Amino acid sequence: MAKNNPTRRGSPMASFEKISPNRHVPRNRPVRRLTPHHVAGNLTAERTLGLQNFIRSDVPNRVSATYAIGSNGNIGLGLEETNRPWTSSSEINDNEAITFEIANHGGAPDWPMSDAALNAWLDLAVEICKFYGYTSVMYKPRPAGIANGTATEAWIASWNAPKTAMLITLHQWYAATACPGPFFVRNLPWLTEEINSRLSGKKPIRFSKDIALGTSVLRPIVPTIPSPGVPVPFDSYIVRPTVAALNVRSGPGTNTSILQVLRTPPGIAVTIVQETNGPGANRWGRLKSKVGWIALDHTQRV
């Protein structure tokens, strides 16, 4: 880990606590992971933590989480950070993880979360990383064909993450569940980038799924056959973003400044008028508006 084993009861961002008896005391690994979960219900943080406090002989799968976040953005401490929660169906993961139960303000199949809840998670994730001395977070979508926790841990080890990076892991990697839900997973690349941006000292950008910067009209692509020695014209095309927000940058690369954030509700489409390579993505596309460049890794061609 980044610092020399810092410990604390919990973050000052939690406005209340309801400590669960469902835990191992203490955790047997240093904190190295953030594992977000979804509540699968529009519950307050207080109600969520209340459900995790019961010990009953007829309920063998007792659970707990380090933090709960309600749809209004309120944060509650459910377990001391020094102790291992019972959240992720994995002893290894939970011994390294700070876990979060985040409320949903909508149901299946997408399990959406409110802007307030996601912004609270962003703020809390950044605060935790800073306390433990991590200067970045790392997340990777898990490839198909990794079938169990042992294989998952071997895959995570293959990331070769620097010691200064906090890892983001998912419950669905360890159990037959969609947790934390398609909505969160779809937005996780942007959330990860935003955490890293804040940890590097840049001004926070608040998550919002309700702001759109406009749409483009689909036009047919006309193929061209260039003459020898004549530059090949670029045929513009339409893409739909696959995440809720995209950084629009001044140039093709994550080493350039963010001009604005393109909020992308379902159905929005944008026109790409130029492509090129650049750091941070396999391919970059220039928007028709000429306002800047977006990473095409987070889009799907129409």
C-alpha positions in Angstrom: 0.0 0.0 0.0 1.0 3.6 -0.4 1.4 4.7 3.2 2.8 2.7 6.2 -0.4 1.0 7.3 -2.6 3.9 8.3 -5.7 3.0 10.2 -8.9 4.7 11.3 -12.4 4.0 12.4 -14.0 5.7 9.4 -14.3 8.7 7.1 -15.4 12.1 8.5 -17.8 12.2 5.5 -20.1 9.7 7.2 -22.8 11.6 9.0 -23.8 8.7 11.3 -22.8 5.1 12.1 -24.6 1.8 12.7 -21.9 -0.8 13.2 -22.8 -4.3 12.2 -21.8 -7.3 14.2 -21.2 -9.2 10.9 -17.5 -8.8 10.5 -14.0 -10.3 11.1 -11.9 -8.3 13.5 -9.5 -7.2 12.3 -9.1 -7.5 8.6 -5.9 -9.5 7.7 -4.8 -7.5 4.7 -4.0 -3.8 4.2 -6.7 -1.7 2.5 -6.0 -1.9 -1.3 -9.5 -2.1 -3.0 -12.7 -0.2 -3.3 -15.7 -2.5 -4.0 -19.0 -0.7 -4.9 -22.3 -2.7 -4.5 -25.9 -1.8 -5.2 -28.7 -2.1 -2.6 -31.2 -3.2 -5.3 -33.7 -0.9 -3.7 -34.4 2.8 -3.1 -33.4 2.7 0.6 -31.8 5.3 2.8 -28.4 4.8 4.2 -29.9 4.4 7.6 -32.4 1.7 6.4 -29.6 -0.1 4.5 -27.4 -0.4 7.5 -30.3 -1.4 9.7 -30.9 -4.4 7.5 -27.3 -5.6 8.0 -27.4 -5.6 11.7 -29.5 -8.7 12.4 -28.0 -12.0 13.5 -30.5 -14.8 13.0 -29.9 -18.6 13.0 -32.2 -19.0 10.1 -30.3 -16.6 7.9 -26.9 -18.2 7.1 -25.7 -15.6 4.6 -25.3 -12.6 6.9 -23.9 -9.5 5.3 -22.3 -6.1 6.1 -20.7 -3.2 4.3 -18.2 -0.6 5.3 -20.4 2.3 4.1 -24.0 2.8 2.9 -25.0 5.6 0.6 -28.6 6.7 0.2 -30.3 8.1 -2.9 -30.1 11.5 -1.3 -26.3 11.2 -1.0 -26.2 10.7 2.8 -23.4 8.4 3.9 -23.4 6.1 6.9 -20.6 4.0 8.4 -21.6 0.4 8.7 -18.3 -1.1 9.8 -14.9 0.2 11.0 -12.4 0.4 8.2 -10.0 -1.7 10.3 -12.4 -4.7 10.1 -13.3 -7.0 7.3 -16.9 -6.7 6.0 -19.0 -9.6 4.6 -20.0 -8.1 1.3 -18.4 -9.5 -1.8 -18.6 -13.3 -1.5 -14.8 -13.4 -1.4 -12.6 -13.6 1.7 -9.6 -12.3 -0.2 -11.4 -9.3 -1.7 -13.3 -8.3 1.5 -10.1 -8.4 3.6 -8.6 -5.8 1.2 -11.7 -3.8 0.4 -13.6 -0.9 1.6 -17.1 -1.8 0.5 -20.1 0.4 -0.3 -23.8 -0.3 -0.6 -25.2 2.3 -2.9 -29.0 2.9 -3.2 -30.9 2.6 -6.5 -33.6 5.0 -7.5 -34.9 2.6 -10.2 -35.2 -1.1 -10.6 -34.2 -4.0 -12.9 -32.8 -4.5 -15.3 -30.5 -1.4 -15.3 -30.6 -0.5 -11.5 -29.9 3.2 -12.0 -28.5 5.4 -9.2 -29.2 9.0 -8.4 -26.7 11.8 -9.2 -26.5 12.5 -5.5 -25.6 8.9 -4.6 -22.9 8.7 -7.3 -21.4 12.0 -6.4 -21.3 11.0 -2.8 -19.5 7.8 -3.8 -17.0 9.8 -5.9 -16.3 12.2 -3.0 -15.9 9.3 -0.5 -13.7 7.2 -2.9 -11.3 10.2 -3.3 -11.2 10.9 0.4 -10.4 7.2 1.2 -7.7 7.1 -1.4 -6.1 10.2 0.0 -6.2 8.9 3.5 -4.4 5.7 2.6 -1.9 7.5 0.4 -3.1 6.2 -3.0 -2.5 8.6 -5.9 -4.6 6.8 -8.5 -7.2 4.1 -8.9 -7.2 1.2 -11.4 -10.2 -0.7 -12.9 -10.4 -3.1 -15.8 -13.5 -4.9 -17.3 -13.1 -8.6 -16.6 -12.6 -10.7 -19.7 -15.1 -13.5 -20.5 -14.2 -17.0 -19.4 -12.9 -16.2 -15.9 -15.2 -18.4 -14.0 -14.4 -18.2 -10.3 -12.7 -16.3 -7.5 -9.4 -18.0 -7.8 -9.2 -17.2 -11.5 -10.3 -13.7 -10.8 -7.5 -13.1 -8.3 -5.0 -14.4 -10.8 -6.3 -12.0 -13.4 -6.2 -9.1 -10.9 -2.5 -10.0 -10.1 -1.8 -9.8 -13.8 -2.7 -6.1 -13.8 0.8 -5.4 -12.3 -0.7 -2.4 -10.6 1.7 0.1 -9.0 1.7 0.1 -5.2 0.3 3.7 -5.3 -2.8 2.5 -7.1 -6.1 1.6 -5.3 -7.9 -1.2 -7.2 -11.7 -1.1 -8.0 -13.3 -4.6 -7.9 -16.8 -5.8 -8.4 -19.1 -8.3 -6.6 -20.1 -9.8 -9.9 -16.6 -11.1 -10.3 -17.0 -13.4 -7.3 -20.7 -14.4 -7.3 -23.6 -15.1 -9.6 -25.0 -11.6 -9.4 -25.2 -8.4 -11.6 -24.1 -6.3 -8.6 -23.4 -3.4 -8.8 -25.7 -3.3 -11.8 -25.4 -2.4 -15.5 -25.9 1.4 -14.8 -22.9 1.6 -12.5 -20.7 -0.7 -14.5 -21.5 1.3 -17.7 -20.4 4.5 -16.0 -17.4 3.1 -14.1 -14.8 4.1 -16.8 -15.8 7.7 -16.4 -16.0 7.5 -12.7 -12.6 6.0 -12.5 -11.1 8.7 -14.7 -12.8 11.4 -12.6 -11.3 9.9 -9.4 -7.9 9.9 -11.0 -8.4 13.5 -12.2 -9.2 14.7 -8.7 -6.3 12.8 -7.2 -4.0 14.6 -9.6 -5.3 17.9 -8.2 -7.7 18.9 -10.9 -11.1 20.6 -10.2 -13.9 18.1 -9.5 -16.5 17.5 -12.2 -19.9 16.5 -10.8 -21.6 13.4 -12.3 -24.9 14.1 -14.0 -26.9 11.9 -16.4 -29.5 14.6 -17.1 -27.5 17.1 -19.1 -27.2 16.8 -22.9 -25.1 19.0 -25.2 -27.1 18.2 -28.3 -27.5 15.5 -30.9 -26.5 15.0 -34.5 -28.5 14.0 -37.5 -27.6 10.7 -39.2 -26.4 11.2 -42.7 -25.4 8.6 -45.3 -21.7 7.8 -45.8 -20.7 8.1 -49.4 -17.6 6.1 -50.3 -14.9 7.8 -52.3 -12.1 6.4 -54.4 -9.0 8.7 -54.3 -6.7 9.3 -57.2 -3.0 8.5 -56.7 -1.2 11.1 -54.7 -4.4 12.7 -53.5 -5.2 12.7 -49.8 -8.0 10.4 -48.7 -11.0 12.4 -47.6 -12.5 11.3 -44.2 -16.1 10.0 -44.3 -17.8 11.3 -41.2 -19.9 8.8 -39.2 -22.2 8.6 -36.2 -21.4 7.1 -32.8 -23.4 6.6 -29.6 -21.6 6.9 -26.3 -21.7 3.8 -24.1 -21.1 5.7 -20.9 -23.1 8.4 -19.2 -20.5 11.1 -19.7 -17.4 11.6 -21.9 -14.6 14.1 -21.4 -14.2 16.4 -24.4 -10.5 17.2 -24.7 -8.6 19.9 -26.5 -6.5 17.3 -28.3 -6.4 13.5 -29.0 -5.1 12.2 -25.7 -5.6 12.1 -22.0 -2.6 14.3 -21.6 -4.6 17.3 -23.0 -7.0 19.5 -21.1 -10.7 18.7 -20.6 -12.8 21.4 -22.3 -16.2 20.1 -21.1 -18.0 16.9 -20.2 -20.4 15.5 -22.8 -23.4 14.1 -20.9 -25.0 11.3 -22.8 -28.5 10.1 -22.0 -29.8 7.0 -23.9 -30.2 7.7 -27.6 -27.8 10.7 -27.9 -25.5 10.5 -31.0 -22.6 12.6 -32.2 -20.8 12.9 -35.5 -17.1 12.2 -35.8 -15.2 14.1 -38.5 -11.6 13.0 -37.9 -9.8 10.1 -36.3 -6.3 9.7 -35.0 -4.2 7.9 -32.4 -3.3 9.4 -29.0 -2.4 8.3 -25.4 -5.1 7.0 -23.1 -7.3 5.3 -25.8 -7.0 3.1 -28.8 -8.5 5.7 -31.1 -9.7 9.3 -30.7 -12.4 11.1 -32.7 -13.0 14.8 -33.4 -16.5 16.0 -32.9 -18.3 17.7 -35.8 -18.9 20.8 -33.6 -15.1 21.2 -33.7 -15.3 21.6 -29.9 -12.8 18.9 -29.2 -11.9 15.2 -29.2 -13.4 12.1 -27.4 -12.1 8.6 -26.7 -13.8 6.3 -29.2 -13.2 3.3 -26.9 -16.4 4.5 -25.0 -18.6 4.7 -28.1 -20.4 2.4 -30.5 -20.7 3.2 -34.2 -24.2 3.5 -35.5 
